Every structure is written in structure tokens, then in C-alpha cells.
């Protein structure tokens, strides 16, 4: 009976030790999760502020821009996008015939080698 009692006591102490370790690991995990949540929240707030400033809903007091300048900036960025699109279309239009001609000239599947 004494041996059974000693074994049960040892199992209890091991269980308490294991649960103590798991509790401290759980606390550490929760701390890391709270820190990650704070980081995510701050990143979301920063992104929202950037979007509000870019849309003009908020005024950037560090770099004040009047309404006329904001409209000019918006128009110039739109024209830059249009110019980039036109350049890409020109590249695609110029590149397609050259690629087709090269594909027609080159034999497919390595037929240029002599049979062995």
C-alpha cells in the first residue's frame, strides 16, 4: 500500500509540474498574441490615416496643399497612368509580330538536329 501511495504522490507532483509549465507557456503565448494584436491594430490605423489623407477627407497639416494644387496633382497622376498605359500598349503591339515571326522561323521540338 505504501508503494502505491508513493507512486500516486509522484504522479500528482508530475501532473502539477506539467500543468504549471503549460500554464506559464500559455501566459507567454497570450502575451505574444496581445503584442501581435496591438501591432496589427496600429498598422490598420496607419493605413486608414494614409487613405484618408490621400482621399482628401483629412487635411495634412504637416504639408498643407490647397484645393487647386490637390486637383492638379490628381490630374497629373491620372495623365501619368494614361501615358504608362499607352507605352505598354505600344510595347505589346510592337513585340507580338516580332515574336510570331521568330516562332515561325524556329523549328519546333528540336527538329533542327540531325537524326542519330
C-alpha positions as CSV (number, residue, x, y, z in Angstrom):
1,X,0.0,0.0,0.0
2,X,2.9,2.3,0.8
3,X,4.4,1.8,-2.7
4,X,1.0,2.6,-4.3
5,X,0.7,5.7,-2.2
6,X,4.2,6.8,-3.1
7,X,3.6,6.2,-6.8
8,X,0.3,8.1,-6.7
9,X,2.0,11.0,-4.9
10,X,4.8,11.1,-7.6
11,X,2.2,11.1,-10.4
12,X,0.4,14.0,-8.7
13,X,3.6,16.0,-8.4
14,X,4.5,15.3,-12.0
15,X,1.0,16.4,-13.1
16,X,1.2,19.6,-11.1
17,X,4.7,20.3,-12.6
18,X,3.5,19.7,-16.1
19,X,0.4,21.8,-15.7
20,X,2.5,24.6,-14.2
21,X,4.7,24.6,-17.2
22,X,1.8,24.5,-19.6
23,X,0.2,27.5,-17.7
24,X,3.3,29.6,-18.0
25,X,3.7,28.7,-21.7
26,X,0.0,29.7,-22.1
27,X,0.7,33.0,-20.5
28,X,3.7,33.6,-22.8
29,X,1.6,32.7,-25.8
30,X,-1.2,35.1,-24.7
31,X,1.4,37.9,-24.3
32,X,2.8,37.3,-27.8
33,X,-0.8,37.2,-29.2
34,X,-1.7,40.5,-27.4
35,X,1.5,42.1,-28.8
36,X,0.7,40.9,-32.3
37,X,-2.9,42.3,-32.0
38,X,-1.5,45.7,-31.0
39,X,0.8,45.7,-33.9
40,X,-2.0,44.7,-36.3
41,X,-4.2,47.5,-34.9
42,X,-1.6,50.2,-35.3
43,X,-0.8,49.1,-38.8
44,X,-4.5,49.2,-39.7
45,X,-4.8,52.7,-38.1
46,X,-1.8,53.9,-40.1
47,X,-3.2,52.5,-43.3
48,X,-6.6,54.2,-42.6
49,X,-4.9,57.5,-42.0
50,X,-2.9,57.3,-45.2
51,X,-6.1,56.5,-47.2
52,X,-8.0,59.4,-45.5
53,X,-5.2,61.8,-46.3
54,X,-4.9,60.6,-49.9
55,X,-8.6,60.9,-50.5
56,X,-8.7,64.4,-49.1
57,X,-11.0,63.6,-46.2
58,X,-8.4,64.8,-43.8
59,X,-6.0,67.7,-44.2
60,X,-2.3,67.0,-43.8
61,X,-1.2,69.8,-41.5
62,X,2.5,68.9,-42.0
63,X,2.3,69.5,-45.7
64,X,-0.6,71.9,-46.4
65,X,-1.8,71.7,-50.0
66,X,-4.6,73.9,-51.2
67,X,-7.6,72.5,-53.2
68,X,-6.3,73.7,-56.6
69,X,-2.9,72.0,-56.0
70,X,-4.6,68.8,-54.9
71,X,-6.7,68.8,-58.1
72,X,-3.6,69.5,-60.3
73,X,-1.7,66.6,-58.5
74,X,-4.7,64.3,-59.1
75,X,-4.9,65.2,-62.8
76,X,-1.2,64.8,-63.3
77,X,-1.2,61.4,-61.7
78,X,-4.1,60.3,-64.0
79,X,-2.2,61.5,-67.1
80,X,0.9,59.7,-66.0
81,X,-1.1,56.5,-65.7
82,X,-2.6,57.1,-69.2
83,X,1.0,57.7,-70.6
84,X,2.2,54.5,-69.0
85,X,-0.7,52.5,-70.4
86,X,-0.1,53.9,-73.9
87,X,3.6,52.9,-73.6
88,X,2.7,49.4,-72.5
89,X,0.2,49.0,-75.4
90,X,2.9,50.2,-77.8
91,X,5.4,47.6,-76.4
92,X,2.9,44.8,-76.7
93,X,1.9,45.9,-80.2
94,X,5.5,46.1,-81.4
95,X,6.6,42.8,-79.6
96,X,3.8,40.5,-80.9
97,X,4.7,40.5,-84.6
98,X,8.4,40.0,-83.9
99,X,7.7,37.1,-81.6
100,X,5.4,35.5,-84.1
101,X,8.0,35.8,-86.9
102,X,10.7,34.3,-84.7
103,X,8.4,31.4,-83.7
104,X,7.6,30.6,-87.4
105,X,11.3,30.6,-88.3
106,X,12.5,28.4,-85.5
107,X,11.7,24.7,-85.9
108,X,9.6,23.2,-83.1
109,X,10.7,20.4,-80.9
110,X,14.4,20.4,-81.7
111,X,13.9,19.2,-85.4
112,X,17.0,21.1,-86.4
113,X,19.3,18.4,-85.1
114,X,20.2,15.6,-87.5
115,X,18.7,12.2,-86.6
116,X,21.1,9.8,-84.9
